[in-house]
Amino acid sequence: MSALPKLVAWFEIPSVDFERAVRFYEAALDTTLNRQDFGGQPIAVFGYEEPATGGAIVHSPSMTPAADGVIVYLNAQPTVDAALARIERAGGKTDGPVIKLPQDIGYIAFFTDTEGNRVGLHSLTNG
């Protein structure tokens, strides 16, 4: 059995209010998302370059935001603390403290976005 080149190929974060969700993630992550129409459904794609994993904010009647499902960890730049500060200003809520991971893996934290999704953050440093 061989290892996959990357385990996660794509992720989607559901939204109730698409424009609100896009504004939130643009402010929280200090970035611009690429708004597109995909099969009649609006999506806003996070910027990425191969081989990195891509993903998007989506608005689809078949998807509902949730706080208790799969957790996606987003890259927190320059640190988890900096991203959490932007998240609070953008209307999200911090969910617990920043956690230092063992073996120099970095730092993680969680937040709830404006749509009700629980999402993780990760950075290698936090200071």
RODO-2510 file (C-alpha; in nm, 4 decimals, decimal comma):
residues 127
     n   res          X          Y          Z
     1     m     0,0000     0,0000     0,0000
     2     s     0,1485     0,3337    -0,1030
     3     a     0,0928     0,6696     0,0616
     4     l    -0,1258     0,9258    -0,1108
     5     p     0,0597     1,2387    -0,2315
     6     k    -0,1794     1,4436    -0,0169
     7     l    -0,4620     1,3064     0,1882
     8     v    -0,6945     1,6053     0,1666
     9     a    -0,7648     1,7033    -0,1945
    10     w    -1,0191     1,9813    -0,1371
    11     f    -1,2376     2,1213     0,1419
    12     e    -1,5616     2,3174     0,1506
    13     i    -1,6949     2,5300     0,4344
    14     p    -2,0741     2,5690     0,4138
    15     s    -2,2464     2,9037     0,4570
    16     v    -2,5978     3,0235     0,5332
    17     d    -2,5246     3,3810     0,4230
    18     f    -2,2619     3,3458     0,1491
    19     e    -2,1510     3,7115     0,1311
    20     r    -2,1271     3,7394     0,5118
    21     a    -1,9167     3,4222     0,5253
    22     v    -1,6840     3,5410     0,2480
    23     r    -1,6364     3,8809     0,4168
    24     f    -1,5660     3,7037     0,7475
    25     y    -1,2941     3,4755     0,6061
    26     e    -1,1353     3,7551     0,4045
    27     a    -1,1100     3,9691     0,7207
    28     a    -1,0187     3,6836     0,9548
    29     l    -0,7403     3,5459     0,7349
    30     d    -0,6357     3,8808     0,5855
    31     t    -0,6802     3,7535     0,2297
    32     t    -0,9015     3,7852    -0,0774
    33     l    -1,1148     3,4918    -0,1914
    34     n    -1,1862     3,4271    -0,5581
    35     r    -1,5657     3,4370    -0,6062
    36     q    -1,6951     3,2004    -0,8742
    37     d    -2,0141     3,0333    -0,9880
    38     f    -1,9830     2,6558    -0,9999
    39     g    -2,2783     2,4733    -1,1493
    40     g    -2,5155     2,7493    -1,0419
    41     q    -2,3823     2,7568    -0,6855
    42     p    -2,1675     3,0442    -0,5547
    43     i    -1,8255     2,9513    -0,4187
    44     a    -1,5341     3,1619    -0,2941
    45     v    -1,1992     2,9857    -0,3339
    46     f    -0,9098     3,0373    -0,0940
    47     g    -0,5860     3,1253    -0,2746
    48     y    -0,3460     2,8322    -0,3009
    49     e    -0,0728     2,6907    -0,5211
    50     e    -0,0185     2,3253    -0,6052
    51     p     0,0681     2,1020    -0,4293
    52     a    -0,1156     2,2760    -0,1436
    53     t    -0,4744     2,1739    -0,0741
    54     g    -0,7438     2,4077    -0,2009
    55     g    -1,0836     2,4838    -0,0607
    56     a    -1,3752     2,7214    -0,0702
    57     i    -1,6672     2,8798     0,1070
    58     v    -1,9806     2,7364    -0,0523
    59     h    -2,3521     2,8061    -0,0471
    60     s    -2,5565     2,4982    -0,1265
    61     p    -2,8982     2,3816    -0,0071
    62     s    -2,7492     2,0358     0,0531
    63     m    -2,4885     2,1615     0,3054
    64     t    -2,5510     2,2973     0,6547
    65     p    -2,2926     2,4674     0,8790
    66     a    -2,2113     2,2641     1,1916
    67     a    -2,0066     2,2916     1,5074
    68     d    -1,9755     1,9176     1,5661
    69     g    -1,8564     1,7636     1,2391
    70     v    -1,5233     1,7328     1,0616
    71     i    -1,2703     2,0023     1,1524
    72     v    -1,0632     2,1771     0,8883
    73     y    -0,7439     2,3478     1,0079
    74     l    -0,6600     2,6686     0,8249
    75     n    -0,3127     2,8190     0,8049
    76     a    -0,2893     3,1005     1,0607
    77     q    -0,0529     3,3741     0,9456
    78     p     0,1616     3,5050     1,0919
    79     t     0,0490     3,3362     1,4184
    80     v    -0,2577     3,1759     1,5734
    81     d    -0,2930     3,4711     1,8137
    82     a    -0,2897     3,7209     1,5254
    83     a    -0,5535     3,5219     1,3353
    84     l    -0,7734     3,4921     1,6465
    85     a    -0,7626     3,8690     1,6943
    86     r    -0,8783     3,9212     1,3347
    87     i    -1,1472     3,6540     1,3778
    88     e    -1,2947     3,8323     1,6805
    89     r    -1,2962     4,1670     1,4926
    90     a    -1,4640     4,0009     1,1925
    91     g    -1,7504     3,8620     1,4015
    92     g    -1,6271     3,5117     1,4843
    93     k    -1,5811     3,3655     1,8319
    94     t    -1,2721     3,2048     1,9791
    95     d    -1,3394     2,8528     2,1079
    96     g    -1,0879     2,7763     2,3833
    97     p    -0,7208     2,8615     2,4342
    98     v    -0,4260     2,8354     2,1964
    99     i    -0,2725     2,4892     2,2360
   100     k     0,1002     2,4190     2,1969
   101     l     0,1496     2,0875     2,0198
   102     p     0,4320     1,8476     2,1120
   103     q     0,7408     1,7733     1,9024
   104     d     0,7590     2,1269     1,7567
   105     i     0,4470     2,0658     1,5454
   106     g     0,3281     2,4170     1,6233
   107     y     0,0155     2,5722     1,7717
   108     i    -0,3559     2,5239     1,7160
   109     a    -0,6752     2,6952     1,8235
   110     f    -1,0412     2,6764     1,7331
   111     f    -1,3064     2,9314     1,6445
   112     t    -1,6703     2,9457     1,5393
   113     d    -1,7307     3,1408     1,2204
   114     t    -2,0255     3,3675     1,1380
   115     e    -2,2147     3,0692     0,9931
   116     g    -2,1804     2,8403     1,2979
   117     n    -1,8941     2,6205     1,1700
   118     r    -1,6222     2,5167     1,4181
   119     v    -1,2868     2,5565     1,2405
   120     g    -0,9264     2,5024     1,3491
   121     l    -0,6185     2,7200     1,3024
   122     h    -0,2557     2,6063     1,2854
   123     s     0,0780     2,7850     1,2772
   124     l     0,4327     2,6689     1,3423
   125     t     0,5053     2,9641     1,5729
   126     n     0,2973     3,1811     1,8015
   127     g     0,5165     3,4556     1,9292
***
